[in-house]
Amino acid sequence: MSEEMLINQLHEDLTALANFLFSRDPLPPSYVRITAAAVLRKWFLDGWINKLSAATGARYSFKTHDTSTVVQAIEKEPSIEFFMTAGINLNGVPMRGIYVSKASAPVGGGAIIPVDKMPLELFKPSKLLKCKRVFFTGQWLDFEHIIRFVANKYGGVHLDTERELPWQNILEAAAQYFIAGNPTGLDKVQIIEPYSEKHQMLLVLPKEGLNIWNCLDIELLAAAQAFLNIHVDGQPVIEYPQ
């Protein structure tokens, strides 16, 4: 494939994602799965962003939250049962550094882990894929796990009910642990915990209506936003809000 064709493909995919994912109306989670999974798999897992870099001589990087400080903190804090990076906004509600702990909150308030220390940083493609995003049952899951699972197992590109690897079951369970939406028609933003036998935590977003976002949907949207915040030789092409 020629350099011109690769550049055109990238431009078309960025435009399509932006048109689908930025909306004043509530965004159905299925739109993220249907549009983002295939695009992210193509450029990151199939390696087309590296081929484009080789063809153009340019360095491509992507902006997302650096979780390294939180990762180190969780390694020393056995009370943490669940963590998700998120870093998105739904209905104007910022979602970032959501966690569940068996421990009581510190005296005087504050967080058990430093969720306020996740700065936005630029990552080259290989480093972006290895960004740790979700912690559940003692295991970290990164962007590569999330994109690969949604694309190949969860209906983004293929639908497959077989779970051959342990991390696939862990990610699927983590996806249902946290949900966001408004299944019972409440009128205030709030957290309900525990919510149900299947879902430990519900973040109520009144405007979402029947849209129910799970942890996997949210993290895939975060990956798509990182892709949209593409930088060429350190400079933003079009920088979208996180």
C-alpha positions in Angstrom: 0.0 0.0 0.0 1.4 3.4 -1.0 2.1 6.2 1.5 -0.7 8.3 0.1 -3.2 5.5 0.5 -2.1 4.9 4.1 -2.4 8.6 4.9 -5.9 8.7 3.4 -6.9 5.6 5.4 -5.8 7.2 8.6 -7.6 10.5 7.8 -10.8 8.6 6.9 -10.7 6.5 10.1 -10.0 9.5 12.3 -12.9 11.4 10.7 -15.3 8.4 11.0 -14.5 7.9 14.7 -14.8 11.6 15.5 -18.2 11.8 13.7 -19.5 8.7 15.5 -18.1 9.3 19.0 -18.6 13.1 19.6 -22.3 13.8 19.9 -24.5 16.2 22.0 -26.9 13.3 22.5 -26.3 10.3 24.6 -23.9 8.0 22.8 -25.0 4.3 22.6 -22.1 2.1 23.8 -22.7 -0.2 20.8 -21.4 2.6 18.6 -18.1 2.5 20.3 -17.8 -1.3 19.9 -19.0 -1.3 16.2 -16.8 1.6 15.1 -13.8 1.8 17.3 -12.8 -1.9 17.7 -12.1 -2.5 14.0 -10.2 0.8 13.6 -8.1 0.3 16.7 -7.3 -3.3 15.8 -6.2 -2.3 12.3 -3.9 0.5 13.3 -2.4 -0.9 16.5 -2.7 -4.7 16.6 -2.3 -5.2 12.8 0.6 -2.8 12.9 -0.5 -0.3 10.2 0.5 2.7 12.3 4.1 1.3 12.3 3.9 0.8 8.5 2.7 4.3 8.1 5.6 5.6 10.2 8.1 3.6 8.2 6.6 5.0 4.9 6.5 8.6 6.0 9.5 8.8 8.4 7.2 10.5 10.9 6.9 9.5 14.6 3.3 8.9 15.7 2.3 9.1 19.3 -1.0 9.2 21.2 -2.2 11.0 24.4 -3.7 9.2 27.3 -3.4 9.0 31.1 -0.1 7.6 32.5 -1.2 5.1 35.2 2.3 4.1 36.4 2.0 5.9 39.8 -1.3 4.2 40.5 0.1 0.9 39.4 2.9 1.2 41.9 0.4 2.2 44.7 -1.9 -0.7 44.1 1.0 -3.1 44.3 1.4 -1.9 47.9 -2.3 -1.7 48.7 -3.9 -5.2 49.0 -7.3 -3.7 49.8 -7.9 -2.7 46.2 -10.4 -5.0 44.5 -11.1 -3.1 41.3 -9.6 -0.1 39.4 -10.4 1.4 36.1 -8.6 4.3 34.5 -11.4 5.7 32.3 -10.5 9.3 31.6 -13.6 10.1 29.7 -16.7 12.3 30.1 -20.2 11.0 29.8 -23.1 13.5 30.1 -20.6 16.1 31.2 -19.6 13.8 34.2 -15.8 13.2 34.3 -14.9 9.6 35.0 -11.3 9.0 36.0 -9.5 6.7 38.4 -12.5 4.7 39.7 -11.7 2.1 42.3 -13.2 -0.2 44.9 -11.4 -1.0 48.2 -12.1 -3.2 51.2 -10.4 -0.6 53.4 -12.1 2.4 55.0 -11.4 5.9 53.5 -8.5 7.7 55.1 -9.2 9.9 58.1 -10.1 13.4 56.8 -11.1 12.1 53.4 -9.1 11.6 50.3 -8.3 8.6 48.2 -6.5 5.5 49.2 -4.5 5.5 46.0 -3.2 8.5 44.1 -5.9 8.7 41.4 -5.1 12.4 41.0 -1.6 11.5 39.7 -2.4 10.2 36.3 -1.2 13.0 34.0 -1.9 13.0 30.3 1.2 11.9 28.4 2.2 11.0 24.8 2.9 7.3 24.1 4.3 5.7 21.1 2.1 2.8 19.7 3.9 -0.1 21.5 3.9 1.7 24.8 0.2 2.8 24.4 -0.8 -0.9 24.0 0.9 -1.8 27.3 -0.7 1.0 29.3 -2.3 -0.7 32.3 -5.9 0.3 32.5 -8.0 -2.1 34.5 -7.1 -4.0 37.7 -9.3 -6.9 38.9 -8.8 -10.1 40.9 -5.1 -9.2 41.2 -4.4 -8.8 37.5 -3.7 -5.8 35.4 -5.3 -5.6 31.9 -3.9 -3.2 29.3 -5.1 -1.4 26.2 -3.9 -4.4 24.1 -6.1 -6.8 26.1 -9.1 -4.5 25.8 -8.8 -3.9 22.0 -8.0 -7.5 21.2 -10.9 -8.8 23.3 -13.6 -6.4 22.0 -12.4 -6.9 18.4 -12.0 -10.6 18.4 -14.4 -11.9 21.1 -17.0 -9.2 21.9 -18.4 -8.5 18.5 -16.3 -5.6 17.4 -15.1 -7.5 14.4 -15.8 -11.2 15.4 -18.2 -12.7 17.9 -16.8 -15.7 19.8 -18.0 -17.1 23.1 -15.0 -19.2 23.7 -12.5 -17.9 26.3 -9.3 -19.8 25.8 -7.1 -17.6 28.1 -7.6 -16.7 31.8 -7.3 -13.0 31.2 -10.3 -13.1 28.9 -12.5 -14.3 31.7 -11.1 -11.8 34.1 -11.7 -8.9 31.6 -15.2 -10.1 31.0 -15.9 -10.2 34.7 -14.4 -6.8 35.3 -16.6 -5.4 32.5 -19.7 -6.2 34.5 -18.3 -5.2 37.9 -18.8 -1.5 37.1 -21.6 -0.1 35.0 -22.8 3.4 34.3 -26.2 4.6 33.1 -29.7 5.0 34.4 -31.6 1.7 34.4 -34.1 2.8 37.0 -34.8 6.4 36.0 -33.1 8.3 38.8 -32.6 12.0 38.5 -29.3 12.6 40.3 -25.7 11.6 39.6 -24.8 9.2 42.3 -22.9 5.9 43.0 -24.9 2.9 44.1 -22.7 0.2 45.7 -23.4 -2.7 45.8 -25.9 -2.5 43.0 -26.8 -6.0 42.1 -25.5 -9.6 42.3 -24.0 -9.1 38.9 -22.8 -5.5 39.1 -20.9 -4.3 42.2 -21.1 -0.6 41.3 -23.5 1.6 39.3 -22.7 5.2 38.5 -26.0 6.8 37.8 -26.0 9.2 34.8 -29.6 10.5 34.5 -29.3 11.6 30.9 -28.1 8.2 29.6 -31.6 6.7 29.7 -31.5 3.1 28.6 -27.8 3.2 27.6 -25.8 1.0 30.0 -22.0 1.4 29.8 -19.8 -1.2 31.3 -16.1 -1.0 32.2 -15.1 -2.5 28.9 -17.2 0.0 26.9 -15.6 2.9 28.8 -12.1 1.7 28.4 -12.6 1.1 24.6 -13.9 4.7 24.4 -10.8 5.9 26.2 -8.6 4.0 23.7 -10.5 5.6 20.8 -10.0 9.0 22.3 -6.3 8.3 22.6 -6.3 7.4 18.9 -8.1 10.6 18.0 -5.5 12.6 20.0 -2.8 11.5 17.5 0.4 13.5 17.4 2.9 13.6 14.5 6.5 14.3 15.5 5.2 15.5 18.9 2.6 17.9 17.4 -1.2 17.4 17.6 -3.1 16.9 14.4 -6.5 17.7 16.0 -6.6 17.4 19.7 -9.9 16.3 21.1 -11.0 16.7 24.7 -10.3 13.8 27.1 
